[in-house]
């Protein structure tokens, strides 16, 4: 592979990473996960996609006392793991 091709590949990966980081943090986006977190219902595909989307925001939600008990619950972590999105270390 030529140096110019490598540089373009690196630039594309960097741009993709920047796009994935630019998420609007909104706890309402996790509303599709409420039933999975508060009961033993498996998470829906929508719930899993929203957890993946909101993962960069989870630590921010943990700082909010109202959201913390919801987001930090053992069942919320279980749902995130089931969705293939391990909870971040905050």
C-alpha positions as CSV (number, residue, x, y, z in Angstrom):
1,X,0.0,0.0,0.0
2,X,1.3,3.4,-0.9
3,X,2.0,6.1,1.7
4,X,-0.8,8.3,0.2
5,X,-3.3,5.4,0.5
6,X,-2.3,4.9,4.1
7,X,-2.7,8.6,4.8
8,X,-6.2,8.6,3.3
9,X,-7.1,5.5,5.2
10,X,-6.0,7.1,8.5
11,X,-7.8,10.3,7.7
12,X,-11.1,8.4,6.9
13,X,-10.8,6.5,10.2
14,X,-10.2,9.7,12.1
15,X,-13.2,11.4,10.5
16,X,-15.4,8.4,11.3
17,X,-14.2,8.5,14.9
18,X,-15.1,12.2,15.1
19,X,-18.6,11.6,13.8
20,X,-19.2,8.8,16.3
21,X,-18.2,11.1,19.2
22,X,-20.5,13.9,18.1
23,X,-23.6,12.6,20.0
24,X,-26.2,14.8,21.6
25,X,-26.6,13.6,25.2
26,X,-30.2,13.2,26.0
27,X,-31.4,10.7,28.7
28,X,-34.8,10.6,27.0
29,X,-33.0,8.6,24.2
30,X,-32.8,5.7,26.7
31,X,-36.6,5.6,27.2
32,X,-36.8,2.5,25.0
33,X,-34.7,0.7,27.7
34,X,-37.0,1.5,30.7
35,X,-38.8,-1.8,30.6
36,X,-35.6,-3.8,30.2
37,X,-34.0,-2.0,33.1
38,X,-36.9,-2.1,35.5
39,X,-38.0,-5.7,34.8
40,X,-36.6,-8.9,33.3
41,X,-37.7,-8.1,29.8
42,X,-34.8,-8.5,27.3
43,X,-33.7,-5.3,25.7
44,X,-35.1,-4.4,22.3
45,X,-33.0,-3.7,19.2
46,X,-34.0,0.0,19.6
47,X,-32.8,0.0,23.2
48,X,-29.5,-1.5,22.3
49,X,-28.9,1.0,19.5
50,X,-29.7,3.8,21.8
51,X,-27.4,2.5,24.5
52,X,-24.6,2.3,21.9
53,X,-25.4,5.8,20.7
54,X,-25.6,7.3,24.2
55,X,-22.5,5.4,25.6
56,X,-20.3,8.6,25.6
57,X,-23.0,10.2,27.8
58,X,-23.4,7.6,30.4
59,X,-20.7,9.0,32.8
60,X,-22.4,12.4,32.5
61,X,-25.7,10.8,33.5
62,X,-24.0,9.2,36.5
63,X,-23.2,12.7,37.8
64,X,-26.9,13.6,37.9
65,X,-28.4,12.3,41.2
66,X,-31.8,11.8,39.6
67,X,-30.5,9.8,36.7
68,X,-27.8,8.0,38.6
69,X,-30.1,5.5,40.4
70,X,-31.5,4.5,37.0
71,X,-28.3,4.4,35.0
72,X,-26.1,2.9,37.7
73,X,-28.4,0.1,38.6
74,X,-27.1,-3.4,38.3
75,X,-29.9,-4.2,35.8
76,X,-28.9,-1.2,33.6
77,X,-25.4,-2.5,33.5
78,X,-26.8,-6.0,32.6
79,X,-28.8,-4.5,29.8
80,X,-25.8,-2.7,28.4
81,X,-23.7,-5.8,28.5
82,X,-26.5,-7.8,26.9
83,X,-26.5,-5.2,24.1
84,X,-22.7,-5.6,23.7
85,X,-22.0,-2.2,25.1
86,X,-20.1,-2.7,28.4
87,X,-20.6,0.2,30.8
88,X,-17.7,2.7,30.8
89,X,-15.5,3.2,33.7
90,X,-16.4,6.5,35.2
